[in-house]
Amino acid sequence: MSSLTDRMESEDSSNSLLSRRPSEMGSTYMMESGIFMSSFAATIFITALVTVGILFLTLLVALTVMLESCQTTHAGVVEQARESDVYNYCKLFAFHAELNNFEEDETPSICKQPIFQHIYEHRFLQDLNFTVQLVEIYFSALKPDDDGLDVILMDVDDMFLSETTTYTNSGQQRSTQVESLKHITHMTILRLFKKLQASGWHISLFSRKPLKNRNATVDSLKSAGYNEWSSLIMRTDDELHLENWEFISGRRVQLQNQGFRIMSMISSQMDALQGPCLGKRNFKLISPILYGV
């Protein structure tokens, strides 16, 4: 009995082992043919994939924005370069137009465009300030002699732009801009006048207007802040037929014959810088005239 029982237990044990072997073999086969992971590991894996996707999308958007920004910046640089070329061309033309007395209809159409007018206003004031600084630097290193014969000639017509037409455009906004430009120009030249005067220089003012307008011109100068000039030179009746440059240069000759030393001519107009007896150092201010604009 004991022997039968032992044999049965032995068979059961054998059957148990045999029944487990296929199961173990099947488990091993599944592990070799696929990957099983816990739900937590799967969550981490999916989250990582989503994060990488978001990063790639963010990078793509950033690159797109940078490309558009570069294109906009490049376009802006090109436009600024084009505007600068237009300004330089028109400025050079205005200089030669003044030098050669061009007529208004000879002005290139590109120099009549509103885009140039905007640039011109800004650049005009820049150039004016730079030239005024050159004058101030030059005379800051000099002192007038005690005999009172050193004189600087300044153009009155520059102070009010009365002889020039800067723009022909109509409209209240345009008119306001022009008046603002004139005012800033006037204040800049007035500052120069007072600084030279405070340094002890004798300043003679000159105008192309006839002498009969002297009282009105004096009143305008005083009300604008110009005081205590050495002299005010204006055309006599005998000089009305003369060209501007002939009148101005003739008066310089008279001053020199009287013993005065002309230290400088300061004007924006070429007619003041022609002829004999020019100053030791002359300064051409940026011209407010832009023909046909």
C-alpha positions in Angstrom: 0.0 0.0 0.0 2.8 2.2 0.9 4.5 1.3 -2.2 1.4 2.1 -4.3 1.0 5.4 -2.6 4.6 6.3 -3.2 4.4 5.4 -6.9 1.2 7.5 -7.3 2.9 10.5 -5.7 5.9 9.9 -7.9 3.6 9.8 -11.0 1.8 12.9 -9.8 5.0 14.7 -9.3 6.2 13.7 -12.8 2.9 14.8 -14.3 3.2 18.1 -12.5 6.7 18.6 -13.8 5.6 17.7 -17.3 2.6 20.0 -17.1 4.8 22.9 -16.1 7.5 22.5 -18.8 5.2 23.5 -21.7 4.0 26.5 -19.7 7.5 27.6 -18.9 8.5 27.1 -22.5 5.5 29.2 -23.7 6.4 32.0 -21.3 9.9 32.1 -22.5 8.7 32.2 -26.1 6.5 35.2 -25.4 9.3 37.1 -23.8 11.5 36.6 -26.8 8.9 37.6 -29.4 7.6 40.8 -27.7 8.1 43.5 -25.1 5.9 43.7 -22.1 6.0 46.7 -19.7 3.9 47.9 -16.8 1.3 50.7 -17.2 3.6 53.1 -15.4 6.5 52.5 -17.8 4.1 52.9 -20.8 2.9 56.2 -19.4 6.5 57.5 -19.1 7.3 56.3 -22.7 4.2 58.0 -24.2 4.9 61.2 -22.2 8.5 61.3 -23.5 7.2 60.9 -27.1 4.8 63.7 -26.7 7.4 66.0 -25.1 9.8 65.3 -28.0 7.0 66.1 -30.5 6.3 69.4 -28.7 9.9 70.3 -28.7 10.2 69.7 -32.5 7.1 71.7 -33.1 8.4 74.6 -30.9 11.7 74.5 -32.8 9.9 74.6 -36.1 7.8 77.6 -35.1 10.9 79.4 -33.7 12.8 78.9 -37.0 9.8 80.1 -39.0 9.6 83.3 -36.8 13.3 83.9 -37.1 13.2 83.5 -40.9 10.4 86.0 -41.2 12.2 88.4 -38.9 15.4 88.1 -40.9 13.4 88.8 -44.1 11.8 91.8 -42.6 15.1 93.2 -41.3 16.8 92.5 -44.6 14.0 94.3 -46.4 14.3 97.2 -44.0 18.0 97.5 -44.5 17.5 97.4 -48.3 14.8 100.1 -48.0 17.1 102.3 -45.9 19.9 101.9 -48.3 17.6 102.8 -51.2 16.4 105.9 -49.3 19.9 106.9 -48.5 20.9 106.6 -52.1 18.0 108.8 -53.1 18.8 111.4 -50.5 22.5 111.6 -51.5 21.6 111.9 -55.2 19.0 114.6 -54.6 21.3 116.4 -52.2 24.1 116.4 -54.8 21.7 117.6 -57.5 20.4 120.4 -55.2 24.1 121.5 -54.7 24.8 121.7 -58.4 21.4 123.2 -59.1 22.3 126.1 -56.8 25.8 126.3 -58.2 24.5 126.5 -61.8 21.2 128.3 -61.3 19.1 125.5 -62.6 15.4 126.1 -63.4 12.7 124.4 -61.3 11.6 122.1 -64.2 15.1 120.6 -64.3 14.6 118.8 -61.0 14.4 115.0 -61.3 11.0 113.6 -60.4 12.5 111.3 -57.8 13.4 114.3 -55.8 9.8 115.5 -55.6 8.4 112.4 -53.9 6.9 112.6 -50.4 9.3 109.8 -49.2 12.3 112.1 -50.1 10.6 115.1 -48.3 10.5 113.1 -45.1 14.1 112.0 -45.4 15.2 115.5 -46.4 13.7 117.1 -43.3 15.5 114.8 -41.0 18.8 114.8 -42.9 18.7 118.6 -43.5 18.6 119.3 -39.7 21.4 116.7 -39.2 23.6 118.4 -41.8 22.9 121.8 -40.5 23.8 120.9 -36.9 27.1 119.2 -38.1 28.1 122.3 -40.0 27.3 124.6 -37.1 29.4 122.4 -34.9 32.3 122.8 -37.4 32.0 126.6 -37.1 31.9 126.5 -33.3 34.9 124.2 -33.1 37.0 126.3 -35.5 36.3 129.6 -33.7 36.7 128.2 -30.3 40.4 127.8 -31.0 40.8 131.5 -32.1 40.5 134.9 -30.5 39.8 138.2 -32.2 42.4 140.9 -32.1 41.9 143.8 -29.8 41.8 146.3 -32.6 38.2 145.2 -33.5 38.9 144.7 -37.2 38.3 141.0 -37.3 34.8 140.5 -38.7 32.5 137.5 -39.5 29.9 137.9 -42.2 26.6 136.0 -41.7 23.8 135.7 -44.2 20.5 137.3 -42.8 18.4 135.6 -45.5 19.4 132.2 -44.0 18.0 133.2 -40.7 14.4 133.4 -41.9 14.6 131.4 -45.1 12.7 134.4 -46.5 14.3 134.1 -49.9 13.6 130.4 -50.3 10.7 128.1 -51.0 11.3 124.8 -49.3 8.1 123.1 -50.4 5.2 123.7 -52.7 2.9 121.1 -51.2 -0.4 122.5 -49.9 -2.3 121.4 -46.8 -2.3 122.3 -43.2 -0.1 119.4 -42.0 2.5 120.1 -44.7 2.4 123.8 -43.8 2.9 123.0 -40.1 5.9 120.8 -40.9 7.5 123.5 -43.1 7.1 126.1 -40.4 8.5 123.8 -37.8 11.5 123.2 -40.1 12.0 126.9 -40.5 11.8 127.5 -36.8 14.4 124.9 -35.9 16.7 126.3 -38.6 16.3 129.8 -37.2 17.0 128.7 -33.6 20.1 126.8 -34.7 21.6 129.8 -36.5 20.6 132.1 -33.7 22.5 129.9 -31.3 25.6 130.1 -33.5 25.2 133.9 -33.7 25.1 134.4 -30.0 27.9 132.0 -29.3 30.3 133.8 -31.7 29.2 137.1 -30.3 29.8 135.9 -26.7 33.4 134.9 -27.8 34.1 138.6 -28.7 33.7 138.3 -32.5 32.3 141.3 -34.5 29.5 140.0 -36.7 28.3 141.9 -39.8 25.0 140.7 -41.2 24.1 141.0 -44.9 21.0 140.7 -47.0 20.2 140.7 -50.7 17.2 142.9 -50.0 17.2 146.6 -50.9 18.1 149.3 -48.3 14.5 150.6 -48.3 13.6 147.5 -46.3 16.1 148.2 -43.6 13.7 149.2 -40.9 11.5 146.2 -41.3 14.6 143.9 -41.4 16.0 145.5 -38.3 12.7 145.1 -36.4 12.5 141.5 -37.5 16.0 140.7 -36.4 15.5 142.3 -33.0 12.2 140.5 -32.4 13.9 137.2 -33.3 16.7 137.7 -30.8 19.5 139.1 -33.0 21.0 142.2 -31.3 24.2 144.2 -31.2 25.6 143.2 -34.6 28.4 145.3 -36.0 26.7 146.3 -39.2 23.8 145.4 -41.5 24.7 145.3 -45.2 21.8 145.8 -47.7 21.6 146.9 -51.3 21.7 150.5 -52.2 19.8 151.8 -55.3 23.0 151.7 -57.3 23.4 148.0 -56.5 19.9 146.8 -57.4 21.0 145.9 -61.0 23.9 143.7 -59.8 23.9 140.0 -59.5 23.8 138.7 -56.0 27.4 137.5 -56.0 28.6 140.8 -57.5 26.8 142.8 -54.7 28.1 140.6 -51.9 31.7 140.3 -53.2 31.7 144.1 -53.9 30.8 144.8 -50.2 33.6 142.4 -49.1 36.1 144.4 -51.1 34.9 147.6 -49.5 35.3 146.1 -46.0 38.8 144.9 -46.8 39.7 148.3 -48.2 38.5 149.9 -45.0 41.0 147.7 -43.1 38.7 145.0 -41.9 39.9 141.4 -41.8 37.2 139.1 -43.0 37.6 136.0 -40.9 34.7 134.0 -42.4 31.7 134.0 -44.6 28.8 131.9 -43.3 25.9 131.2 -45.7 23.9 128.5 -47.3 23.9 130.1 -50.7 26.6 129.8 -53.3 26.3 133.5 -54.4 27.8 134.5 -51.0 30.9 132.3 -51.6 31.9 133.7 -55.0 34.2 136.5 -55.9 37.3 138.1 -54.2 38.1 138.8 -50.6 36.6 135.7 -49.1 37.3 134.9 -45.5 40.1 132.9 -44.1 37.8 130.0 -43.4 34.3 129.9 -45.0 31.4 127.7 -44.1 28.6 126.6 -46.5 25.5 125.7 -44.5 23.2 123.0 -45.9 20.9 124.7 -48.3 17.2 124.9 -47.4 16.4 125.1 -51.1 15.3 121.9 -52.8 14.2 122.9 -56.3 10.8 121.9 -57.3 9.9 120.2 -54.0 
